[in-house]
């Protein structure tokens, strides 16, 4: 459960030409960047993945890891549902159990309301995918 939630937050980073949004851990240390064009970079600006306009999530080698659906479903590469991101920012696992929250103020919390990170100006779905696929594997 913990890994599932953490992998949700960390997915979009860009090159220097685009405005990047920081993703930080609970201690405000930068753990990555998310760009408007869907590039995801780690704290060293190394590209670790992509989110495509069609919702496909890929690693740095362009291998599909999963999908973000318009209805908030997060799926793996075999189209198995891993979880859901609800309109209110709740993140649920495949059994609809709440495992965390992406709050409007950018704070990311686990199921016990403990802050695990921060995002700014990032879609809650993209923040969730970051944790599902890239952070704390």
N, C-alpha and C positions, 0 to 999 in steps of 0.2 A: 504494500500500500504506500509506504513512504517513498519508495523509488518511483512509483507511478505518479505521485503528485509532484515530486521534484523534477521529473522529466518534462513536466508540463510547462514550466516557466521560461525556458531558456532558448528560444528558437530563432531569432532574427537578427542577423548582423550584416553590416554593409562595408563597402570599400570607402575610402576617404572622400570620394566625390559625393556621397549621399549623407544626409543628416542621419546620424546613428542614435539609437536609443540604448541607454545602458540598462543592463540587467545586473542587479546587485544581490549579494547574499544578505543574511540577517545582520551582518556587521558592516554593511554599506561598502563592502569590497566588490569591485566590479568583477563579474564572472563571465561577462560576454556583452555582445552588442547585437541589436536587431535593426535591420535597415528597411526602409520603405519598399525596396525592391525584392525583399524576401531572403537576402543573404544573411546567414548566421555566422558570427565569428566568436571565437573564445576571447579571453582577456588579453591574449597576445596578438589579436587581429588575424588569427589564422582562420580561414573559412572551414567550418565544420558541417555546414548543411545549408539547405535551401527550403523555402516554402514557395511553391509555385502558385500562380493565379488560379489554377484549377483545383487547388487544395492538396496537391501531392506534396509530401514531405520527403526530401532526399538527403542523403549524406553527402560528404565532400566529393565522393566519386560518382555522384548522380544516381546511386542505387536507391530505389524507392523503399522507404522505411514505413510509410503509412500515409494516412489521409486525414484531412480536416474536412468535415462535411458541413454544409450550410446550416444543418439542423443542430450543430454543436457536437455531433458524434466524432470521436477520435478513433480511428481504426488502424490496425497494423497492415503490413503489406499483403496479408491474406484476407483482408476485409473483415477481420474479427474485431468486434468493438472492444476497445480498451477502456473507454470511459466517455463521459459527457461533460461539456461545459455549458452550464445553464445561463439564461439571460441575466440572472441576478449575480453571476460570478461564481456560483457554487461549482465545484469540480467533483464529479462522482465517478466511481469505478463502474465496471460493467454490470454490477449488481445493484446499481443506483444508491450505493452507500456514499455519503459525503466524505471525501478525503481531503478537502481543502477549499480555499477561497481565493479568488483574484478580485480584490476590492477596487472600487472606483478610484480610490486615492493612490492606487499602485502598489499597495501592500499585499503580499502573498502570504497566506497563512495555511497551516496544516489543519487537520480536523479538530485539534484541541485549541485552535485560535492562537497558536504560537506563530510569530512572524518568522518566516523562513527566507524572505527575500523581498525585493522591490523592483518594480518596473515603472516606466513612464511612457506615456503616449504609445502604448502597445496594445493591440487588440487582445482581449482576454483569451481568445482561442489560440492566438499565436504564443502568448505567454504560457498557456497550458501545454501546448505542443512542445515547447522548449523543454519542459520538464518530462513529458512523456518520452521523448526520443533522444535528448541530448545531455541532460544534466543528471549526474549521480547514477550512471548506468550500473 
